[in-house]
């Protein structure tokens, strides 16, 4: 079953441009993964510090594999200085 995921990431003040560059690299790497069906990055028009990922994964196993990729683990460790908040919603598509 497909997994739909929305991740909201808020940059610390003054770090939006740095975070944007880092997240764009994550898009490139994530789209290479076999289970990745969609991996889109958006930036809020109202608050440039807020970034939103809309993702679709082929299945939970593919998402689990993604979450264990070395580049994602490195991001989680190295980005602590530029990220203020992360909220993740894992969903089922209902319509």
N, CA, C and O atoms as a CHARMM CRD file, in Angstrom:
* protein
*
  380
    1    1 UNK  N      0.83800  -1.17900   0.00000 PROA 1      0.00000
    2    1 UNK  CA     0.00000   0.00000   0.00000 PROA 1      0.00000
    3    1 UNK  C      0.89000   1.25000   0.00000 PROA 1      0.00000
    4    1 UNK  O      1.88900   1.30800   0.71700 PROA 1      0.00000
    5    2 UNK  N      0.52100   2.23600  -0.80000 PROA 2      0.00000
    6    2 UNK  CA     1.27400   3.48000  -0.87300 PROA 2      0.00000
    7    2 UNK  C      1.23000   4.22500   0.46200 PROA 2      0.00000
    8    2 UNK  O      0.25400   4.14300   1.20800 PROA 2      0.00000
    9    3 UNK  N      2.30900   4.95000   0.74000 PROA 3      0.00000
   10    3 UNK  CA     2.38500   5.78300   1.94100 PROA 3      0.00000
   11    3 UNK  C      2.51500   7.22800   1.47400 PROA 3      0.00000
   12    3 UNK  O      3.40400   7.56900   0.69300 PROA 3      0.00000
   13    4 UNK  N      1.61100   8.06800   1.96800 PROA 4      0.00000
   14    4 UNK  CA     1.61900   9.50400   1.66000 PROA 4      0.00000
   15    4 UNK  C      2.16400  10.22400   2.88300 PROA 4      0.00000
   16    4 UNK  O      1.69700  10.01600   4.00300 PROA 4      0.00000
   17    5 UNK  N      3.14900  11.06500   2.65500 PROA 5      0.00000
   18    5 UNK  CA     3.80300  11.72200   3.77200 PROA 5      0.00000
   19    5 UNK  C      3.92700  13.21300   3.48800 PROA 5      0.00000
   20    5 UNK  O      4.29000  13.62700   2.38700 PROA 5      0.00000
   21    6 UNK  N      3.61900  14.00300   4.49900 PROA 6      0.00000
   22    6 UNK  CA     3.84400  15.44500   4.44300 PROA 6      0.00000
   23    6 UNK  C      4.76200  15.79300   5.60500 PROA 6      0.00000
   24    6 UNK  O      4.47400  15.47600   6.75900 PROA 6      0.00000
   25    7 UNK  N      5.86200  16.44500   5.28400 PROA 7      0.00000
   26    7 UNK  CA     6.81200  16.86800   6.31800 PROA 7      0.00000
   27    7 UNK  C      6.92500  18.38100   6.26400 PROA 7      0.00000
   28    7 UNK  O      7.13400  18.96200   5.19900 PROA 7      0.00000
   29    8 UNK  N      6.78600  19.00900   7.41400 PROA 8      0.00000
   30    8 UNK  CA     6.90900  20.45600   7.52400 PROA 8      0.00000
   31    8 UNK  C      8.17400  20.73600   8.32900 PROA 8      0.00000
   32    8 UNK  O      8.32900  20.27500   9.46000 PROA 8      0.00000
   33    9 UNK  N      9.06600  21.49900   7.72100 PROA 9      0.00000
   34    9 UNK  CA    10.35500  21.79000   8.34700 PROA 9      0.00000
   35    9 UNK  C     10.49700  23.30300   8.45100 PROA 9      0.00000
   36    9 UNK  O     10.36200  24.02000   7.46000 PROA 9      0.00000
   37   10 UNK  N     10.76800  23.77200   9.64600 PROA 10     0.00000
   38   10 UNK  CA    10.93100  25.20800   9.86900 PROA 10     0.00000
   39   10 UNK  C     12.38600  25.51900  10.17700 PROA 10     0.00000
   40   10 UNK  O     12.97500  24.95900  11.10200 PROA 10     0.00000
   41   11 UNK  N     12.95300  26.42000   9.38900 PROA 11     0.00000
   42   11 UNK  CA    14.33700  26.84600   9.58600 PROA 11     0.00000
   43   11 UNK  C     14.43200  27.79600  10.78200 PROA 11     0.00000
   44   11 UNK  O     13.48800  28.52000  11.09900 PROA 11     0.00000
   45   12 UNK  N     15.56900  27.77500  11.42000 PROA 12     0.00000
   46   12 UNK  CA    15.84300  28.77800  12.45000 PROA 12     0.00000
   47   12 UNK  C     15.97900  30.13400  11.76200 PROA 12     0.00000
   48   12 UNK  O     16.34600  30.19100  10.58800 PROA 12     0.00000
   49   13 UNK  N     15.69300  31.21900  12.46600 PROA 13     0.00000
   50   13 UNK  CA    15.80500  32.55300  11.85400 PROA 13     0.00000
   51   13 UNK  C     17.16800  32.75900  11.19800 PROA 13     0.00000
   52   13 UNK  O     18.21200  32.46600  11.78100 PROA 13     0.00000
   53   14 UNK  N     17.12800  33.26700   9.97900 PROA 14     0.00000
   54   14 UNK  CA    18.35100  33.54200   9.23700 PROA 14     0.00000
   55   14 UNK  C     18.95600  32.33900   8.52800 PROA 14     0.00000
   56   14 UNK  O     19.99500  32.46300   7.88000 PROA 14     0.00000
   57   15 UNK  N     18.32000  31.17800   8.64100 PROA 15     0.00000
   58   15 UNK  CA    18.87700  29.94700   8.06500 PROA 15     0.00000
   59   15 UNK  C     18.07500  29.41000   6.87900 PROA 15     0.00000
   60   15 UNK  O     18.37700  28.32600   6.38000 PROA 15     0.00000
   61   16 UNK  N     17.06600  30.13900   6.42100 PROA 16     0.00000
   62   16 UNK  CA    16.18800  29.63200   5.36000 PROA 16     0.00000
   63   16 UNK  C     16.94700  29.29400   4.07900 PROA 16     0.00000
   64   16 UNK  O     16.70800  28.24300   3.48300 PROA 16     0.00000
   65   17 UNK  N     17.84700  30.15700   3.65000 PROA 17     0.00000
   66   17 UNK  CA    18.57200  29.91400   2.40400 PROA 17     0.00000
   67   17 UNK  C     19.49000  28.70300   2.51700 PROA 17     0.00000
   68   17 UNK  O     19.59900  27.90700   1.58400 PROA 17     0.00000
   69   18 UNK  N     20.14000  28.57000   3.65100 PROA 18     0.00000
   70   18 UNK  CA    21.01900  27.41500   3.87500 PROA 18     0.00000
   71   18 UNK  C     20.19800  26.13400   3.87000 PROA 18     0.00000
   72   18 UNK  O     20.56200  25.15800   3.21300 PROA 18     0.00000
   73   19 UNK  N     19.08400  26.13800   4.60700 PROA 19     0.00000
   74   19 UNK  CA    18.23800  24.95400   4.67800 PROA 19     0.00000
   75   19 UNK  C     17.66100  24.61200   3.30600 PROA 19     0.00000
   76   19 UNK  O     17.58400  23.43900   2.94100 PROA 19     0.00000
   77   20 UNK  N     17.26400  25.60800   2.56100 PROA 20     0.00000
   78   20 UNK  CA    16.71200  25.37700   1.22200 PROA 20     0.00000
   79   20 UNK  C     17.70400  24.61500   0.35300 PROA 20     0.00000
   80   20 UNK  O     17.32600  23.66300  -0.32900 PROA 20     0.00000
   81   21 UNK  N     18.94800  25.01700   0.37200 PROA 21     0.00000
   82   21 UNK  CA    19.97500  24.32400  -0.41800 PROA 21     0.00000
   83   21 UNK  C     20.15000  22.88000   0.03400 PROA 21     0.00000
   84   21 UNK  O     20.27700  21.98100  -0.79800 PROA 21     0.00000
   85   22 UNK  N     20.15900  22.65300   1.32700 PROA 22     0.00000
   86   22 UNK  CA    20.30900  21.30300   1.86900 PROA 22     0.00000
   87   22 UNK  C     19.11000  20.43800   1.47100 PROA 22     0.00000
   88   22 UNK  O     19.27800  19.28600   1.07200 PROA 22     0.00000
   89   23 UNK  N     17.91100  20.99100   1.58000 PROA 23     0.00000
   90   23 UNK  CA    16.70700  20.23200   1.24600 PROA 23     0.00000
   91   23 UNK  C     16.63400  19.91000  -0.24300 PROA 23     0.00000
   92   23 UNK  O     16.15300  18.84300  -0.62400 PROA 23     0.00000
   93   24 UNK  N     17.10300  20.81300  -1.07800 PROA 24     0.00000
   94   24 UNK  CA    17.10500  20.55300  -2.51600 PROA 24     0.00000
   95   24 UNK  C     18.03500  19.38700  -2.85800 PROA 24     0.00000
   96   24 UNK  O     17.75000  18.62100  -3.77800 PROA 24     0.00000
   97   25 UNK  N     19.12600  19.25000  -2.13800 PROA 25     0.00000
   98   25 UNK  CA    20.00900  18.09200  -2.32800 PROA 25     0.00000
   99   25 UNK  C     19.29800  16.81200  -1.90400 PROA 25     0.00000
  100   25 UNK  O     19.46600  15.76600  -2.53100 PROA 25     0.00000
  101   26 UNK  N     18.50300  16.89600  -0.83800 PROA 26     0.00000
  102   26 UNK  CA    17.76100  15.72800  -0.38400 PROA 26     0.00000
  103   26 UNK  C     16.74500  15.28800  -1.43700 PROA 26     0.00000
  104   26 UNK  O     16.51700  14.09300  -1.62600 PROA 26     0.00000
  105   27 UNK  N     16.14200  16.24900  -2.11400 PROA 27     0.00000
  106   27 UNK  CA    15.19000  15.92500  -3.18700 PROA 27     0.00000
  107   27 UNK  C     15.90000  15.11400  -4.27400 PROA 27     0.00000
  108   27 UNK  O     15.38800  14.08800  -4.72200 PROA 27     0.00000
  109   28 UNK  N     17.06100  15.57000  -4.68800 PROA 28     0.00000
  110   28 UNK  CA    17.81300  14.87600  -5.74100 PROA 28     0.00000
  111   28 UNK  C     18.09700  13.43600  -5.33800 PROA 28     0.00000
  112   28 UNK  O     17.87700  12.51700  -6.12700 PROA 28     0.00000
  113   29 UNK  N     18.58200  13.23300  -4.11900 PROA 29     0.00000
  114   29 UNK  CA    18.90400  11.87800  -3.64800 PROA 29     0.00000
  115   29 UNK  C     17.66600  11.02100  -3.47200 PROA 29     0.00000
  116   29 UNK  O     17.66900   9.84800  -3.84400 PROA 29     0.00000
  117   30 UNK  N     16.61300  11.58600  -2.91200 PROA 30     0.00000
  118   30 UNK  CA    15.40800  10.80900  -2.63000 PROA 30     0.00000
  119   30 UNK  C     14.71300  10.35100  -3.90200 PROA 30     0.00000
  120   30 UNK  O     14.19400   9.23600  -3.95700 PROA 30     0.00000
  121   31 UNK  N     14.69700  11.19000  -4.91300 PROA 31     0.00000
  122   31 UNK  CA    14.03600  10.82500  -6.16800 PROA 31     0.00000
  123   31 UNK  C     14.73200   9.67800  -6.88200 PROA 31     0.00000
  124   31 UNK  O     14.14800   9.08000  -7.78600 PROA 31     0.00000
  125   32 UNK  N     15.94400   9.36000  -6.50800 PROA 32     0.00000
  126   32 UNK  CA    16.67700   8.23500  -7.09200 PROA 32     0.00000
  127   32 UNK  C     16.26100   6.89700  -6.49100 PROA 32     0.00000
  128   32 UNK  O     16.54100   5.84300  -7.06100 PROA 32     0.00000
  129   33 UNK  N     15.60000   6.93900  -5.35100 PROA 33     0.00000
  130   33 UNK  CA    15.22500   5.70200  -4.66800 PROA 33     0.00000
  131   33 UNK  C     14.08100   5.01000  -5.41500 PROA 33     0.00000
  132   33 UNK  O     13.14400   5.65300  -5.88800 PROA 33     0.00000
  133   34 UNK  N     14.18200   3.70100  -5.50300 PROA 34     0.00000
  134   34 UNK  CA    13.20900   2.91200  -6.26500 PROA 34     0.00000
  135   34 UNK  C     11.78300   3.07000  -5.74400 PROA 34     0.00000
  136   34 UNK  O     10.84800   3.12700  -6.54100 PROA 34     0.00000
  137   35 UNK  N     11.59700   3.14200  -4.44900 PROA 35     0.00000
  138   35 UNK  CA    10.25500   3.21200  -3.86800 PROA 35     0.00000
  139   35 UNK  C      9.66000   4.61800  -3.88000 PROA 35     0.00000
  140   35 UNK  O      8.49500   4.80200  -3.52500 PROA 35     0.00000
  141   36 UNK  N     10.45300   5.60900  -4.28600 PROA 36     0.00000
  142   36 UNK  CA     9.98000   6.99500  -4.30000 PROA 36     0.00000
  143   36 UNK  C      9.11500   7.23500  -5.53100 PROA 36     0.00000
  144   36 UNK  O      9.59800   7.16000  -6.66100 PROA 36     0.00000
  145   37 UNK  N      7.84500   7.52200  -5.30800 PROA 37     0.00000
  146   37 UNK  CA     6.92300   7.82000  -6.40100 PROA 37     0.00000
  147   37 UNK  C      6.75900   9.32100  -6.60000 PROA 37     0.00000
  148   37 UNK  O      6.51800   9.78500  -7.71400 PROA 37     0.00000
  149   38 UNK  N      6.89100  10.06900  -5.52300 PROA 38     0.00000
  150   38 UNK  CA     6.81000  11.53400  -5.58600 PROA 38     0.00000
  151   38 UNK  C      7.58100  12.10100  -4.41000 PROA 38     0.00000
  152   38 UNK  O      7.50800  11.58000  -3.29700 PROA 38     0.00000
  153   39 UNK  N      8.32400  13.17600  -4.66100 PROA 39     0.00000
  154   39 UNK  CA     9.09100  13.82200  -3.59600 PROA 39     0.00000
  155   39 UNK  C      9.23200  15.28600  -3.97900 PROA 39     0.00000
  156   39 UNK  O     10.20000  15.67800  -4.63200 PROA 39     0.00000
  157   40 UNK  N      8.26500  16.08500  -3.57000 PROA 40     0.00000
  158   40 UNK  CA     8.20600  17.49300  -3.95400 PROA 40     0.00000
  159   40 UNK  C      8.47000  18.38400  -2.74700 PROA 40     0.00000
  160   40 UNK  O      7.99600  18.11600  -1.64300 PROA 40     0.00000
  161   41 UNK  N      9.22500  19.43700  -2.97600 PROA 41     0.00000
  162   41 UNK  CA     9.56600  20.40400  -1.93500 PROA 41     0.00000
  163   41 UNK  C      8.92100  21.74000  -2.25300 PROA 41     0.00000
  164   41 UNK  O      8.99700  22.22600  -3.38200 PROA 41     0.00000
  165   42 UNK  N      8.28500  22.33000  -1.25200 PROA 42     0.00000
  166   42 UNK  CA     7.64200  23.63800  -1.39100 PROA 42     0.00000
  167   42 UNK  C      8.17300  24.56400  -0.30300 PROA 42     0.00000
  168   42 UNK  O      8.61200  24.11300   0.75500 PROA 42     0.00000
  169   43 UNK  N      8.12500  25.86500  -0.57800 PROA 43     0.00000
  170   43 UNK  CA     8.47500  26.88000   0.41800 PROA 43     0.00000
  171   43 UNK  C      7.27300  27.78600   0.59900 PROA 43     0.00000
  172   43 UNK  O      6.68100  28.23600  -0.38200 PROA 43     0.00000
  173   44 UNK  N      6.91200  28.05400   1.83300 PROA 44     0.00000
  174   44 UNK  CA     5.75900  28.89500   2.14000 PROA 44     0.00000
  175   44 UNK  C      5.91400  30.29600   1.55800 PROA 44     0.00000
  176   44 UNK  O      6.99800  30.87800   1.59600 PROA 44     0.00000
  177   45 UNK  N      4.82900  30.82800   1.02300 PROA 45     0.00000
  178   45 UNK  CA     4.81800  32.21200   0.54200 PROA 45     0.00000
  179   45 UNK  C      4.70300  33.19900   1.69900 PROA 45     0.00000
  180   45 UNK  O      5.16300  34.33600   1.60000 PROA 45     0.00000
  181   46 UNK  N      4.08400  32.75700   2.80500 PROA 46     0.00000
  182   46 UNK  CA     3.88100  33.63800   3.95100 PROA 46     0.00000
  183   46 UNK  C      5.07500  33.68300   4.89700 PROA 46     0.00000
  184   46 UNK  O      5.31000  34.69600   5.55600 PROA 46     0.00000
  185   47 UNK  N      5.82800  32.58800   4.96500 PROA 47     0.00000
  186   47 UNK  CA     6.96500  32.50300   5.88700 PROA 47     0.00000
  187   47 UNK  C      8.07600  31.73100   5.20100 PROA 47     0.00000
  188   47 UNK  O      7.99200  30.50900   5.08400 PROA 47     0.00000
  189   48 UNK  N      9.11300  32.41500   4.74600 PROA 48     0.00000
  190   48 UNK  CA    10.17700  31.76900   3.97400 PROA 48     0.00000
  191   48 UNK  C     10.96500  30.74700   4.78300 PROA 48     0.00000
  192   48 UNK  O     11.77000  30.00700   4.21600 PROA 48     0.00000
  193   49 UNK  N     10.75200  30.69100   6.09100 PROA 49     0.00000
  194   49 UNK  CA    11.42400  29.71500   6.94700 PROA 49     0.00000
  195   49 UNK  C     10.73700  28.35300   6.94300 PROA 49     0.00000
  196   49 UNK  O     11.26900  27.39400   7.50100 PROA 49     0.00000
  197   50 UNK  N      9.56300  28.25600   6.32200 PROA 50     0.00000
  198   50 UNK  CA     8.79200  27.01200   6.34200 PROA 50     0.00000
  199   50 UNK  C      8.88300  26.31000   4.99200 PROA 50     0.00000
  200   50 UNK  O      8.59700  26.88900   3.94500 PROA 50     0.00000
  201   51 UNK  N      9.29300  25.03700   5.05100 PROA 51     0.00000
  202   51 UNK  CA     9.40000  24.17700   3.87700 PROA 51     0.00000
  203   51 UNK  C      8.47900  22.97800   4.06800 PROA 51     0.00000
  204   51 UNK  O      8.32400  22.47000   5.17800 PROA 51     0.00000
  205   52 UNK  N      7.87800  22.53700   2.98300 PROA 52     0.00000
  206   52 UNK  CA     6.92200  21.43600   3.05100 PROA 52     0.00000
  207   52 UNK  C      7.27500  20.40000   1.98400 PROA 52     0.00000
  208   52 UNK  O      7.37600  20.71400   0.79800 PROA 52     0.00000
  209   53 UNK  N      7.45700  19.17300   2.43100 PROA 53     0.00000
  210   53 UNK  CA     7.64500  18.05200   1.52200 PROA 53     0.00000
  211   53 UNK  C      6.31700  17.33900   1.35600 PROA 53     0.00000
  212   53 UNK  O      5.62300  17.07600   2.33800 PROA 53     0.00000
  213   54 UNK  N      5.95900  17.02500   0.11700 PROA 54     0.00000
  214   54 UNK  CA     4.84800  16.13100  -0.19100 PROA 54     0.00000
  215   54 UNK  C      5.46100  14.91000  -0.85600 PROA 54     0.00000
  216   54 UNK  O      6.05200  14.99700  -1.93300 PROA 54     0.00000
  217   55 UNK  N      5.30800  13.77900  -0.19700 PROA 55     0.00000
  218   55 UNK  CA     5.96900  12.56100  -0.64700 PROA 55     0.00000
  219   55 UNK  C      4.95600  11.43800  -0.84200 PROA 55     0.00000
  220   55 UNK  O      3.94600  11.35900  -0.14200 PROA 55     0.00000
  221   56 UNK  N      5.25000  10.57800  -1.80400 PROA 56     0.00000
  222   56 UNK  CA     4.50200   9.33100  -1.96900 PROA 56     0.00000
  223   56 UNK  C      5.53100   8.22100  -2.11600 PROA 56     0.00000
  224   56 UNK  O      6.43600   8.28600  -2.94800 PROA 56     0.00000
  225   57 UNK  N      5.36400   7.20000  -1.28200 PROA 57     0.00000
  226   57 UNK  CA     6.25400   6.04500  -1.29400 PROA 57     0.00000
  227   57 UNK  C      5.45500   4.81900  -1.70000 PROA 57     0.00000
  228   57 UNK  O      4.28200   4.69800  -1.34700 PROA 57     0.00000
  229   58 UNK  N      6.07400   3.92000  -2.43000 PROA 58     0.00000
  230   58 UNK  CA     5.39400   2.73200  -2.94300 PROA 58     0.00000
  231   58 UNK  C      4.81800   1.87700  -1.81600 PROA 58     0.00000
  232   58 UNK  O      3.76400   1.25800  -1.96500 PROA 58     0.00000
  233   59 UNK  N      5.52600   1.85400  -0.68600 PROA 59     0.00000
  234   59 UNK  CA     5.08100   1.03900   0.45000 PROA 59     0.00000
  235   59 UNK  C      5.87500   1.44300   1.69300 PROA 59     0.00000
  236   59 UNK  O      6.81700   2.23200   1.61700 PROA 59     0.00000
  237   60 UNK  N      5.48300   0.89400   2.82000 PROA 60     0.00000
  238   60 UNK  CA     6.15500   1.21400   4.07500 PROA 60     0.00000
  239   60 UNK  C      7.60800   0.74400   4.06100 PROA 60     0.00000
  240   60 UNK  O      8.48300   1.40700   4.61900 PROA 60     0.00000
  241   61 UNK  N      7.86200  -0.38900   3.42900 PROA 61     0.00000
  242   61 UNK  CA     9.23200  -0.89400   3.36300 PROA 61     0.00000
  243   61 UNK  C     10.13900   0.09700   2.63300 PROA 61     0.00000
  244   61 UNK  O     11.27800   0.32300   3.04000 PROA 61     0.00000
  245   62 UNK  N      9.62600   0.68300   1.55800 PROA 62     0.00000
  246   62 UNK  CA    10.40700   1.66900   0.81700 PROA 62     0.00000
  247   62 UNK  C     10.67400   2.91700   1.64100 PROA 62     0.00000
  248   62 UNK  O     11.76700   3.48200   1.58500 PROA 62     0.00000
  249   63 UNK  N      9.67700   3.34900   2.40800 PROA 63     0.00000
  250   63 UNK  CA     9.85900   4.50600   3.29200 PROA 63     0.00000
  251   63 UNK  C     10.87300   4.18500   4.39100 PROA 63     0.00000
  252   63 UNK  O     11.70800   5.01900   4.74100 PROA 63     0.00000
  253   64 UNK  N     10.78900   2.97400   4.92500 PROA 64     0.00000
  254   64 UNK  CA    11.75700   2.56200   5.95300 PROA 64     0.00000
  255   64 UNK  C     13.17800   2.57200   5.39400 PROA 64     0.00000
  256   64 UNK  O     14.11100   3.01400   6.06400 PROA 64     0.00000
  257   65 UNK  N     13.33600   2.08300   4.16600 PROA 65     0.00000
  258   65 UNK  CA    14.64700   2.08200   3.52600 PROA 65     0.00000
  259   65 UNK  C     15.13600   3.52000   3.33700 PROA 65     0.00000
  260   65 UNK  O     16.30600   3.81900   3.57700 PROA 65     0.00000
  261   66 UNK  N     14.23700   4.40500   2.90900 PROA 66     0.00000
  262   66 UNK  CA    14.57700   5.82400   2.75700 PROA 66     0.00000
  263   66 UNK  C     15.07000   6.40900   4.07300 PROA 66     0.00000
  264   66 UNK  O     16.09100   7.09600   4.11700 PROA 66     0.00000
  265   67 UNK  N     14.34000   6.13300   5.13100 PROA 67     0.00000
  266   67 UNK  CA    14.68200   6.69200   6.44400 PROA 67     0.00000
  267   67 UNK  C     16.01800   6.19300   6.97000 PROA 67     0.00000
  268   67 UNK  O     16.56700   6.77700   7.90400 PROA 67     0.00000
  269   68 UNK  N     16.55100   5.12600   6.39000 PROA 68     0.00000
  270   68 UNK  CA    17.83400   4.58600   6.81600 PROA 68     0.00000
  271   68 UNK  C     18.96700   4.86900   5.84200 PROA 68     0.00000
  272   68 UNK  O     20.07000   4.34700   6.00700 PROA 68     0.00000
  273   69 UNK  N     18.71000   5.68600   4.83400 PROA 69     0.00000
  274   69 UNK  CA    19.75400   6.05100   3.88000 PROA 69     0.00000
  275   69 UNK  C     20.82600   6.89400   4.57400 PROA 69     0.00000
  276   69 UNK  O     20.50000   7.74400   5.40300 PROA 69     0.00000
  277   70 UNK  N     22.07300   6.67000   4.25200 PROA 70     0.00000
  278   70 UNK  CA    23.15800   7.44600   4.88400 PROA 70     0.00000
  279   70 UNK  C     22.99200   8.95700   4.70400 PROA 70     0.00000
  280   70 UNK  O     23.28000   9.71700   5.62800 PROA 70     0.00000
  281   71 UNK  N     22.53300   9.40600   3.53100 PROA 71     0.00000
  282   71 UNK  CA    22.39000  10.85500   3.32000 PROA 71     0.00000
  283   71 UNK  C     21.29700  11.44300   4.20400 PROA 71     0.00000
  284   71 UNK  O     21.39900  12.59500   4.62500 PROA 71     0.00000
  285   72 UNK  N     20.25200  10.66700   4.49100 PROA 72     0.00000
  286   72 UNK  CA    19.18700  11.17200   5.35800 PROA 72     0.00000
  287   72 UNK  C     19.63900  11.18700   6.81300 PROA 72     0.00000
  288   72 UNK  O     19.34100  12.12900   7.54800 PROA 72     0.00000
  289   73 UNK  N     20.33800  10.17300   7.22000 PROA 73     0.00000
  290   73 UNK  CA    20.86200  10.14300   8.59000 PROA 73     0.00000
  291   73 UNK  C     21.85900  11.28500   8.80700 PROA 73     0.00000
  292   73 UNK  O     21.86800  11.90900   9.86700 PROA 73     0.00000
  293   74 UNK  N     22.69200  11.55500   7.80800 PROA 74     0.00000
  294   74 UNK  CA    23.64100  12.66500   7.91000 PROA 74     0.00000
  295   74 UNK  C     22.89600  13.99100   8.00600 PROA 74     0.00000
  296   74 UNK  O     23.27800  14.86400   8.78500 PROA 74     0.00000
  297   75 UNK  N     21.83200  14.14700   7.21500 PROA 75     0.00000
  298   75 UNK  CA    21.01600  15.35700   7.26800 PROA 75     0.00000
  299   75 UNK  C     20.44100  15.55600   8.66800 PROA 75     0.00000
  300   75 UNK  O     20.49700  16.65800   9.21400 PROA 75     0.00000
  301   76 UNK  N     19.89800  14.50600   9.24100 PROA 76     0.00000
  302   76 UNK  CA    19.28400  14.60600  10.56300 PROA 76     0.00000
  303   76 UNK  C     20.29000  15.05100  11.61800 PROA 76     0.00000
  304   76 UNK  O     19.94600  15.80300  12.52900 PROA 76     0.00000
  305   77 UNK  N     21.50300  14.59800  11.50000 PROA 77     0.00000
  306   77 UNK  CA    22.54800  14.96000  12.46000 PROA 77     0.00000
  307   77 UNK  C     23.09200  16.36000  12.20100 PROA 77     0.00000
  308   77 UNK  O     23.21800  17.16400  13.12400 PROA 77     0.00000
  309   78 UNK  N     23.41300  16.64600  10.94500 PROA 78     0.00000
  310   78 UNK  CA    24.11500  17.87900  10.60000 PROA 78     0.00000
  311   78 UNK  C     23.21400  19.11500  10.53600 PROA 78     0.00000
  312   78 UNK  O     23.71100  20.23900  10.60800 PROA 78     0.00000
  313   79 UNK  N     21.90400  18.92600  10.40400 PROA 79     0.00000
  314   79 UNK  CA    21.01800  20.07900  10.22800 PROA 79     0.00000
  315   79 UNK  C     20.43700  20.61000  11.53800 PROA 79     0.00000
  316   79 UNK  O     19.65800  21.56300  11.51700 PROA 79     0.00000
  317   80 UNK  N     20.78600  20.03300  12.64400 PROA 80     0.00000
  318   80 UNK  CA    20.22900  20.47300  13.93000 PROA 80     0.00000
  319   80 UNK  C     20.47900  21.95300  14.19400 PROA 80     0.00000
  320   80 UNK  O     19.67600  22.60400  14.86200 PROA 80     0.00000
  321   81 UNK  N     21.56400  22.48400  13.68700 PROA 81     0.00000
  322   81 UNK  CA    21.90300  23.88300  13.92800 PROA 81     0.00000
  323   81 UNK  C     21.07000  24.84900  13.09600 PROA 81     0.00000
  324   81 UNK  O     21.03900  26.04400  13.38900 PROA 81     0.00000
  325   82 UNK  N     20.38900  24.34900  12.05500 PROA 82     0.00000
  326   82 UNK  CA    19.62500  25.24300  11.17800 PROA 82     0.00000
  327   82 UNK  C     18.13000  24.97700  11.18500 PROA 82     0.00000
  328   82 UNK  O     17.36700  25.72100  10.56900 PROA 82     0.00000
  329   83 UNK  N     17.70000  23.92200  11.87500 PROA 83     0.00000
  330   83 UNK  CA    16.27200  23.57600  11.90500 PROA 83     0.00000
  331   83 UNK  C     15.68700  23.88900  13.27200 PROA 83     0.00000
  332   83 UNK  O     16.24300  23.53600  14.31200 PROA 83     0.00000
  333   84 UNK  N     14.53900  24.56600  13.23200 PROA 84     0.00000
  334   84 UNK  CA    13.82600  24.91800  14.45500 PROA 84     0.00000
  335   84 UNK  C     12.80400  23.85100  14.82800 PROA 84     0.00000
  336   84 UNK  O     12.63000  23.54100  16.00700 PROA 84     0.00000
  337   85 UNK  N     12.12000  23.28500  13.81900 PROA 85     0.00000
  338   85 UNK  CA    11.02300  22.35100  14.09700 PROA 85     0.00000
  339   85 UNK  C     10.78100  21.45800  12.89400 PROA 85     0.00000
  340   85 UNK  O     10.94700  21.87900  11.75000 PROA 85     0.00000
  341   86 UNK  N     10.38200  20.20500  13.16600 PROA 86     0.00000
  342   86 UNK  CA     9.98900  19.26500  12.11900 PROA 86     0.00000
  343   86 UNK  C      8.69000  18.60200  12.55200 PROA 86     0.00000
  344   86 UNK  O      8.57900  18.09800  13.66900 PROA 86     0.00000
  345   87 UNK  N      7.70900  18.60900  11.65300 PROA 87     0.00000
  346   87 UNK  CA     6.44000  17.92200  11.89200 PROA 87     0.00000
  347   87 UNK  C      6.21600  16.99500  10.70600 PROA 87     0.00000
  348   87 UNK  O      6.31700  17.41700   9.55400 PROA 87     0.00000
  349   88 UNK  N      5.91000  15.72600  10.98800 PROA 88     0.00000
  350   88 UNK  CA     5.69100  14.73900   9.92900 PROA 88     0.00000
  351   88 UNK  C      4.31500  14.12800  10.08400 PROA 88     0.00000
  352   88 UNK  O      3.92600  13.70200  11.17100 PROA 88     0.00000
  353   89 UNK  N      3.57600  14.09100   8.97100 PROA 89     0.00000
  354   89 UNK  CA     2.27000  13.45400   8.90200 PROA 89     0.00000
  355   89 UNK  C      2.34900  12.30500   7.90900 PROA 89     0.00000
  356   89 UNK  O      2.65800  12.52500   6.73700 PROA 89     0.00000
  357   90 UNK  N      2.07900  11.09300   8.35200 PROA 90     0.00000
  358   90 UNK  CA     2.00900   9.93600   7.47800 PROA 90     0.00000
  359   90 UNK  C      0.52800   9.62900   7.29500 PROA 90     0.00000
  360   90 UNK  O     -0.21000   9.49200   8.27100 PROA 90     0.00000
  361   91 UNK  N      0.09900   9.52200   6.04600 PROA 91     0.00000
  362   91 UNK  CA    -1.33700   9.49400   5.77400 PROA 91     0.00000
  363   91 UNK  C     -1.73700   8.37800   4.80400 PROA 91     0.00000
  364   91 UNK  O     -0.90400   7.78800   4.11600 PROA 91     0.00000
  365   92 UNK  N     -3.03900   8.11800   4.78000 PROA 92     0.00000
  366   92 UNK  CA    -3.67400   7.33300   3.74100 PROA 92     0.00000
  367   92 UNK  C     -4.43300   8.31400   2.85800 PROA 92     0.00000
  368   92 UNK  O     -5.03400   9.26600   3.35600 PROA 92     0.00000
  369   93 UNK  N     -4.40700   8.08900   1.56600 PROA 93     0.00000
  370   93 UNK  CA    -5.16900   8.92800   0.64700 PROA 93     0.00000
  371   93 UNK  C     -6.62200   8.47700   0.68100 PROA 93     0.00000
  372   93 UNK  O     -6.91300   7.29300   0.51600 PROA 93     0.00000
  373   94 UNK  N     -7.53500   9.42200   0.89500 PROA 94     0.00000
  374   94 UNK  CA    -8.94500   9.05300   0.97700 PROA 94     0.00000
  375   94 UNK  C     -9.76000   9.52100  -0.21900 PROA 94     0.00000
  376   94 UNK  O    -10.87500   9.04200  -0.42500 PROA 94     0.00000
  377   95 UNK  N     -9.23200  10.43900  -1.00400 PROA 95     0.00000
  378   95 UNK  CA    -9.93400  10.82500  -2.23700 PROA 95     0.00000
  379   95 UNK  C     -9.00700  11.56900  -3.15400 PROA 95     0.00000
  380   95 UNK  O     -9.41100  11.97800  -4.24200 PROA 95     0.00000
